[in-house]
Amino acid sequence: MFIVKYTGQFGFIKPWTAVRDEEVYSQQFLTPSIIGGIERKLFPELLNKEWGIYKIKGHRLTYSQISRQQEQTQPRGWNEKRRGKGKEYSRPYSILTRGILVTPVLYLAFETKEDAEIASKQHICLARNEDVLYPEQEIIEISHEEFNTNEELFSGFELVFEKNENSFLVGYNRMNNNKPMHGWLRVVGNPVKNVF
């Protein structure tokens, strides 16, 4: 495997649902749709292919902390009220608390050195384009087993995209006819780092 390391100051992973996020805590791992989106940004020729993950063979995400920040939102629809002879329309505000990853580090694993070299020359974003992660130029070549067991180099969270007895629902893939996405969480070493 060929590993490309990306680093940045901040990273945001949009939770798949605000209601269940306290159960799933989806702001600390990458779903199949996020990995697929990153892959298509790095390799635009995949935009013409049927949905799937073709080149990224694994990933690992770590960070130093999650900063809780408030965000003001409004629904799309309008509420209608009658006041005397006229109508009044309003859109109420709501406050959501979102977690922002501080100093995220993402490792992407590729099968070929050529794919890793292409990826190592481009920036990526996790879920919003103002949180940019930049690649390190050095490409690390290791075995698949070492990537999954080396706690010193590759600690972090990885959602393994398969359905088994340990899997849970992590969202619906709007890029693939809203099909349910499942996976199980691989945790290597200490995924929350204070020193990198």
Secondary structure, 3 states (H helix, E strand, C coil): CEEEEEECCEEECCCCCCCCHHHHCHHHCCCHHHHHHHHHHHCHHHHHCCCCCCCEEEEEEEECEEEEEEEEECCCCCEEEEECCEEEEECCCEEEEEEEEECCEEEEEECCHHHHHHHCCCCEECCCCCCEEEEEEEEEECCHHHHHHCCCCCCEEEEECCCCCCCEEEEEECCCCCEEEEEEEEEECCCECCCC
